[in-house]
Amino acid sequence: MTTPAKPATKPAEQAKAAEQKAPAGPTLQFGLFQKEGDAWWAWQTLQRRQPDLVAALTPAVVMLDARTQGGGVALRASAPSGTDGLALCRRVIGAGFGCLVTEAAPPPATRVAEAAPQPARTAEPSTASAAKPATPPAQAQAQAQAQAQAQTQTPAGAAAPAAAAVASAAAAAPSVTVPVTVAEAKPASGQQGGQSGGQTPVVTPLQQVAAAPTLPLAVPAPPRSATIGNPPPEGTVTYNDEDARTMADIEQKSRSKGRLRAVMPDSQIDVMPATLKRENWNLCALTFDDGPHRVHTRQVLEVLNREGVRATYFPVGKVAQNQGDLIRDFIAGGHEIGNHSLTHSDLRAANPDTQRFEIAETNRILRGFGANPVLFRPPYGRYTTDLLTIARDEQMQSVLWSIDTRDWQVRDADKIVQNIKAGAGTGNVLLMHSTYPSTVAALPRVIAELRAKGCEFVTLSEWLERARTVAAPKIVNAGMPAPAAATPPAAARN
């Protein structure tokens, strides 16, 4: 195992510098999380993908409920004085991350004493405290059991012994909750399931947070009531006639219901094709389901990178867990990783524990490779209101598509391209699959056809956020006086 490089600046110096900055600008909130480590993981992802946006921000993690450590935490960051918080949030959201401006003042950074290397921190959020010496491998497991309630943390550059690292990684496996890009309006009764004191700050400097484990994470057992199946070999799914009818109905809804509600089945807002045409809407989101196939998914990635097109990929969790390098390569290419369940089973008839485990365990696997999934695409496009509710509870936005290329059905590159020519204009979310050689062969021509139509390619998260902006009512500046009502002529009053 390669020892991560030690940060150039020591944790105590970082904390002191953060205190001295004390920016008095707006405070931004980037999401809610179950555990502190997950919040810092999200911050690291945001730093890695959008370094220019967050370079001047000072991050902090705060507990949502001071009375219990299980109440979750919020990831916040304070901006320098004079920063336009709303404008900065819009840019963060446009990059595919959640963001809102909050009135809560950011807590000051907690000073942390320098310490020797130590075992990786437990999953419990904790205040910064003096670290303990590293534990020899032979004593790691016994000490972990004896100090189950101890609150410890590891500097990012510290190298724990291998045996202790494996045990700690299992205990501190990443939480399955992730930040949602933007919360939707409260669902109407009967249409969708509903979403499931003072704040005391708990701050850990980023340099004190353990990096993503490079050793394999222990796989938690599913709940007893969960019935978990097996994924298709190589992630290649066979679709039957019933599946074809379901998928065709989804595409039809994009024409009758409107584009946004077709793609987001639990959305309460919508945007019609006529509105998109008036707005000169030209955004296209290529999305790929299933796999990863060891050969064809890699070829899809190579085509996308060669063409300079960012896309969104929805892998099957149990298949992806053995292909971490491929998932990392998608992330490195600027592509978005979504959640397509653990086994690609029809989840409508599954019990709630199974539904939740299918989503949560896939998130855990993908996060282990550095992904930050915020979108959930139900297998076969099939869902119930209960499944959508569980996805929201897991901080996931459920998504479908507006155009089906039918690559899963025709298995012919020429026919796939013809489907694009006939039905796919600009402003659509296109469904493709990463497991067929015919899709790989058709993809360069599909991209060329869509570019000829005027498409600007974006990730699905960006497509959704900008579609919400188009669909939202225009806001009038509250500082401007309302125009006076016209006074009717005297003749009209008589």
C-alpha positions in Angstrom: 0.0 0.0 0.0 1.4 3.3 -1.0 1.8 5.8 1.8 0.0 9.1 0.9 2.3 12.2 0.8 2.3 14.2 4.0 0.6 17.6 3.6 3.1 20.5 3.2 1.3 22.4 5.9 0.8 20.8 9.3 -2.8 20.5 10.7 -2.2 22.9 13.5 -0.8 25.5 11.2 -3.8 25.0 8.9 -6.2 25.5 11.7 -4.4 28.6 12.9 -4.4 30.0 9.4 -8.2 29.4 9.1 -8.7 31.2 12.4 -6.7 34.2 11.3 -8.6 34.5 8.0 -12.0 34.7 9.7 -13.8 35.7 6.6 -17.0 37.6 7.2 -18.6 36.8 3.9 -21.6 34.5 3.2 -21.8 30.9 4.3 -22.6 28.2 1.8 -24.0 24.8 2.5 -23.1 21.9 0.2 -25.1 19.1 1.6 -26.3 17.0 4.6 -24.5 13.8 5.5 -24.9 11.0 8.0 -21.2 11.0 9.1 -18.5 13.6 9.3 -16.1 11.6 7.1 -18.7 11.6 4.3 -18.9 15.4 4.4 -15.2 15.8 4.1 -15.1 13.2 1.3 -17.6 15.4 -0.6 -15.5 18.5 0.0 -12.4 16.7 -1.4 -14.4 15.7 -4.5 -15.6 19.3 -4.9 -12.0 20.6 -4.5 -10.7 18.1 -7.0 -13.3 18.8 -9.7 -13.8 22.6 -9.2 -10.6 23.9 -7.5 -11.1 27.4 -8.8 -14.6 27.7 -7.4 -13.6 26.7 -3.8 -10.1 28.0 -3.5 -11.1 31.0 -1.4 -13.6 29.1 0.8 -13.0 27.9 4.4 -14.8 24.5 4.9 -16.4 23.3 8.2 -18.5 20.4 9.3 -21.3 21.1 11.8 -23.6 18.8 13.7 -27.3 19.1 13.0 -28.2 18.0 16.5 -26.0 18.7 19.4 -27.7 16.1 21.6 -26.9 13.1 19.5 -24.0 12.1 17.2 -26.5 10.2 15.0 -28.3 13.4 13.9 -26.1 14.0 10.9 -23.9 16.8 9.8 -23.8 19.6 7.3 -20.9 20.6 5.1 -20.5 24.4 5.0 -17.9 26.8 3.9 -17.4 30.5 4.6 -16.6 32.8 1.8 -14.4 36.0 1.9 -16.1 39.3 2.6 -17.7 40.8 -0.5 -18.4 37.4 -2.2 -21.7 37.2 -4.1 -23.0 34.0 -2.4 -25.9 33.4 -4.7 -23.7 33.8 -7.8 -21.1 31.4 -6.4 -23.8 28.9 -5.5 -25.2 29.0 -9.0 -21.8 28.2 -10.4 -21.3 25.3 -8.0 -24.8 23.9 -8.9 -24.0 24.3 -12.6 -20.9 22.1 -11.9 -23.2 19.3 -10.6 -23.0 19.8 -6.9 -25.5 20.9 -4.3 -25.3 24.4 -2.8 -27.4 26.9 -0.9 -26.7 30.2 1.0 -27.4 29.8 4.7 -27.8 32.3 7.4 -25.9 30.2 9.9 -22.5 31.7 10.8 -19.6 29.3 10.2 -17.9 27.9 13.3 -14.3 28.8 13.9 -11.7 26.2 13.1 -10.8 24.1 16.0 -7.1 24.1 16.9 -5.7 20.5 16.7 -2.5 19.4 18.4 0.1 17.7 16.1 0.3 14.0 16.7 2.0 10.9 15.6 0.4 8.5 13.0 -2.6 6.6 14.4 -5.3 4.2 13.3 -7.9 5.5 10.9 -10.7 7.4 12.6 -13.9 5.7 13.6 -17.2 6.5 11.8 -18.4 8.6 14.7 -18.1 12.4 14.2 -15.9 13.9 16.9 -14.4 17.1 18.1 -10.7 17.6 17.3 -8.5 16.2 20.1 -5.0 15.1 20.8 -4.2 12.0 18.8 -2.9 8.7 20.2 0.2 6.7 19.0 -0.2 4.2 16.3 -1.4 0.7 17.5 0.6 -2.4 16.5 -1.3 -4.6 14.0 -1.6 -7.5 16.5 -3.5 -5.3 19.0 -5.5 -3.3 16.5 -8.7 -5.4 16.6 -8.8 -5.8 20.3 -8.2 -2.1 20.9 -10.9 -1.2 18.4 -13.4 -3.3 20.3 -12.3 -2.0 23.7 -12.6 1.6 22.5 -15.7 1.4 20.4 -16.8 4.7 21.7 -13.4 6.4 21.4 -13.2 9.4 19.1 -10.1 9.3 17.1 -8.9 10.8 13.8 -6.0 10.3 11.4 -4.0 12.9 9.5 -4.3 12.4 5.8 -0.6 11.8 5.4 -0.4 9.2 8.2 0.3 5.6 7.3 -1.5 3.1 9.7 -0.4 -0.5 9.8 -2.1 -2.7 7.2 -4.1 -4.8 9.5 -5.3 -1.9 11.5 -6.2 0.0 8.3 -8.4 -2.9 7.1 -10.3 -3.1 10.4 -10.7 0.7 10.6 -11.8 0.9 7.0 -14.6 -1.6 7.7 -15.8 0.4 10.7 -15.6 3.7 8.9 -17.0 2.6 5.6 -18.4 5.6 3.8 -22.0 6.4 4.6 -24.6 5.9 1.9 -26.0 9.4 2.0 -24.9 11.9 -0.5 -25.7 15.5 -1.3 -28.7 16.1 -3.6 -28.2 18.8 -6.2 -31.3 20.8 -5.5 -34.3 19.8 -3.4 -37.6 19.6 -5.3 -40.9 21.1 -4.1 -42.9 19.1 -1.6 -44.6 16.3 -3.4 -48.4 16.4 -3.8 -50.4 13.8 -1.7 -51.1 10.6 -3.6 -48.5 11.3 -6.3 -45.2 10.8 -4.6 -43.9 9.6 -1.3 -43.0 12.2 1.2 -39.5 12.8 2.4 -39.0 10.9 5.2 -32.6 22.4 18.5 -29.6 24.6 18.3 -26.5 23.7 16.2 -23.2 23.0 17.9 -20.2 23.1 15.5 -17.8 20.1 15.2 -14.9 21.2 13.0 -12.1 19.0 11.7 -9.5 20.6 9.5 -9.4 18.8 6.1 -5.8 17.7 6.6 -7.0 15.6 9.6 -9.4 13.5 7.6 -8.3 10.1 6.4 -8.1 9.8 2.7 -10.3 7.3 0.8 -9.0 3.8 1.8 -6.9 2.1 -0.8 -7.4 -1.3 0.8 -10.6 -3.2 0.0 -13.5 -2.2 2.3 -15.3 -4.9 4.2 -18.8 -5.5 2.7 -21.6 -5.0 5.2 -24.2 -7.8 5.3 -27.6 -6.8 4.0 -30.5 -6.6 6.4 -32.1 -9.9 7.2 -35.3 -9.0 5.4 -33.4 -7.9 2.3 -33.5 -10.4 -0.6 -30.5 -9.7 -2.9 -30.2 -11.3 -6.3 -27.3 -11.7 -8.7 -26.4 -9.2 -11.4 -26.3 -10.2 -15.1 -22.9 -11.4 -16.3 -20.7 -8.6 -17.5 -23.6 -6.3 -16.6 -25.3 -7.1 -20.0 -29.1 -7.0 -19.4 -31.6 -8.8 -21.6 -34.8 -6.8 -22.1 -38.1 -8.5 -22.8 -41.4 -7.3 -24.4 -42.7 -6.0 -21.0 -39.5 -4.0 -20.6 -39.9 -2.6 -24.1 -43.4 -1.4 -23.3 -42.2 0.3 -20.1 -39.4 2.1 -21.8 -41.5 3.2 -24.7 -44.0 4.7 -22.2 -41.3 6.7 -20.6 -40.3 8.2 -23.9 -43.9 9.0 -24.7 -44.3 10.9 -21.5 -41.6 13.3 -22.5 -43.8 14.4 -25.3 -47.1 14.5 -23.4 -46.1 15.5 -19.9 -43.2 17.7 -20.6 -39.4 17.2 -20.6 -38.6 17.7 -17.0 -41.2 15.5 -15.4 -40.4 12.7 -17.8 -36.8 12.7 -16.8 -37.5 13.4 -13.0 -40.6 11.2 -12.1 -41.0 12.9 -8.7 -40.7 16.5 -9.9 -43.5 18.9 -9.3 -42.3 21.4 -11.9 -42.2 20.9 -15.6 -41.0 22.5 -18.9 -42.7 21.9 -22.2 -40.9 21.4 -25.5 -42.4 24.7 -26.8 -40.8 26.6 -23.8 -37.4 24.9 -24.6 -37.7 25.9 -28.2 -38.4 29.5 -27.2 -35.4 29.5 -24.9 -33.2 28.1 -27.7 -32.5 25.1 -25.4 -29.7 23.0 -26.9 -28.4 21.0 -24.0 -28.1 17.2 -24.5 -27.1 14.6 -21.9 -25.8 11.3 -23.0 -26.4 8.6 -20.4 -25.2 5.0 -20.4 -26.7 2.2 -18.3 -25.6 -1.3 -17.2 -22.2 -2.9 -17.0 -19.3 -2.2 -16.6 -18.5 -4.7 -19.4 -14.8 -5.4 -19.3 -14.4 -4.5 -23.0 -17.2 -2.5 -24.3 -17.6 0.0 -21.4 -13.9 0.9 -21.7 -14.5 1.5 -25.5 -17.4 3.8 -24.7 -15.2 5.8 -22.4 -12.5 6.1 -25.0 -14.9 7.4 -27.6 -16.3 10.0 -25.2 -12.9 11.2 -24.2 -11.7 11.3 -27.8 -14.8 13.4 -28.8 -14.5 15.6 -25.8 -18.1 14.8 -24.6 -19.0 14.6 -20.9 -21.6 12.0 -20.1 -23.3 10.3 -17.2 -22.7 6.6 -16.5 -25.0 4.4 -14.4 -23.2 1.2 -13.5 -24.6 -1.9 -11.7 -23.0 -1.9 -8.2 -22.1 -5.6 -7.9 -20.5 -5.6 -11.4 -18.7 -2.3 -10.8 -17.2 -3.4 -7.5 -14.6 -5.5 -9.4 -13.7 -2.8 -11.9 -12.6 0.1 -9.7 -10.0 1.3 -12.2 -12.7 1.8 -14.9 -14.9 3.8 -12.6 -11.9 6.0 -11.6 -11.1 6.5 -15.3 -14.7 7.8 -15.9 -14.3 10.2 -13.0 -10.8 11.3 -14.2 -12.4 12.1 -17.7 -14.9 14.5 -16.1 -17.8 12.2 -16.5 -20.6 11.8 -13.9 -21.2 8.5 -12.1 -24.8 7.6 -11.1 -26.4 4.7 -9.3 -28.2 1.9 -11.2 -28.9 -0.4 -8.2 -26.8 -3.2 -6.9 -28.1 -6.1 -9.0 -30.3 -4.5 -11.7 -33.4 -6.3 -10.3 -37.0 -5.0 -10.8 -37.3 -3.2 -7.4 -41.0 -2.6 -7.5 -41.9 -5.9 -5.7 -38.9 -5.8 -3.4 -39.4 -5.0 0.3 -38.2 -1.6 1.6 -35.1 -3.1 3.2 -34.0 -4.6 -0.1 -34.8 -1.4 -2.0 -32.7 0.7 0.4 -29.8 -1.8 0.5 -29.7 -1.9 -3.4 -29.3 1.9 -3.4 -27.1 2.4 -0.3 -24.7 -0.5 -1.0 -24.1 0.7 -4.6 -23.3 4.2 -3.2 -20.8 2.6 -0.8 -19.1 0.7 -3.6 -18.9 3.7 -6.0 -17.7 6.0 -3.2 -14.9 3.6 -2.5 -13.6 4.5 -6.0 -13.9 8.2 -5.6 -17.4 8.8 -7.1 -20.0 10.9 -5.6 -23.4 9.6 -6.9 -26.4 11.9 -6.6 -28.6 10.4 -9.3 -30.4 7.1 -9.1 -31.8 5.5 -12.2 -34.2 2.6 -11.3 -33.6 -0.6 -13.3 -35.7 -0.9 -16.4 -37.1 2.5 -15.6 -39.6 0.9 -13.2 -40.4 2.5 -9.9 -43.1 3.0 -7.2 -43.7 6.0 -5.1 -42.2 4.1 -2.2 -39.0 3.5 -4.1 -38.8 7.2 -5.0 -39.3 8.1 -1.3 -36.5 5.7 -0.3 -34.2 7.2 -2.9 -34.9 10.7 -1.6 -34.2 9.5 2.0 -30.8 8.4 0.7 -30.3 11.9 -0.7 -30.7 10.7 -4.3 -32.6 12.2 -7.2 -34.4 9.6 -9.3 -34.0 10.1 -13.0 -35.1 8.5 -16.3 -34.7 9.8 -19.9 -36.6 11.5 -22.7 -35.1 9.7 -25.8 -34.4 5.9 -25.9 -31.9 5.1 -28.7 -33.1 1.5 -28.5 -29.6 0.2 -28.7 -30.6 -2.6 -26.4 -33.2 -3.7 -28.9 -31.8 -3.2 -32.4 -28.1 -4.2 -31.7 -27.2 -2.5 -35.0 -25.1 0.6 -35.3 -26.9 1.9 -38.5 -30.3 1.5 -36.9 -29.1 3.3 -33.7 -27.9 6.2 -35.7 -31.2 6.3 -37.7 -33.2 6.4 -34.5 -31.1 9.5 -33.5 -31.8 11.1 -36.8 -35.5 10.5 -36.7 -36.4 11.3 -33.1 -33.6 13.0 -31.1 -33.5 16.7 -31.3 -31.7 19.1 -29.0 -32.5 19.4 -25.4 -32.9 15.7 -24.6 -31.6 13.1 -22.2 -30.6 10.1 -24.3 -30.6 6.5 -23.0 -27.8 4.3 -24.3 -26.0 1.2 -22.9 -22.4 0.5 -22.2 -22.4 -3.2 -22.9 -23.0 -3.7 -26.6 -20.4 -3.5 -29.4 -23.0 -2.0 -31.7 -23.4 1.0 -29.3 -19.6 1.5 -29.4 -19.6 1.4 -33.2 -22.6 3.8 -33.4 -21.4 6.3 -30.7 -19.1 8.5 -32.9 -21.8 8.9 -35.5 -24.5 9.6 -32.8 -22.3 12.4 -31.4 -21.7 13.8 -34.9 -25.5 13.7 -35.6 -26.4 15.5 -32.4 -23.7 18.1 -32.9 -25.1 18.8 -36.3 -28.4 19.4 -34.7 -26.8 22.0 -32.4 -26.4 19.9 -29.2 -24.2 21.1 -26.3 -23.2 18.1 -24.3 -23.5 18.2 -20.5 -23.8 15.8 -17.6 -27.3 14.9 -16.5 -26.9 16.8 -13.2 -26.1 19.9 -15.2 -28.9 19.3 -17.6 -31.4 19.0 -14.7 -30.3 22.1 -12.9 -30.4 24.3 -16.0 -33.8 22.8 -16.9 -35.1 23.7 -13.5 -33.9 27.3 -14.1 -35.9 27.4 -17.3 -39.0 26.0 -15.7 -38.9 28.2 -12.6 -41.0 31.3 -12.6 -39.1 34.5 -13.3 -38.3 36.3 -10.0 -39.0 40.0 -9.8 -36.5 42.1 -7.9 -38.1 42.6 -4.5 -36.4 46.0 -4.1 -38.2 47.5 -7.1 -41.6 49.2 -6.4 -44.6 47.5 -7.9 -46.1 49.3 -10.8 -49.2 51.3 -9.9 -52.5 49.9 -11.2 -53.8 51.9 -14.1 -56.7 54.2 -13.1 -59.6 53.8 -15.5 -60.9 56.9 -17.3 -63.8 58.7 -15.7 -66.1 57.7 -18.5 -65.3 54.0 -17.9 -66.0 54.4 -14.2 -69.4 55.9 -14.9 
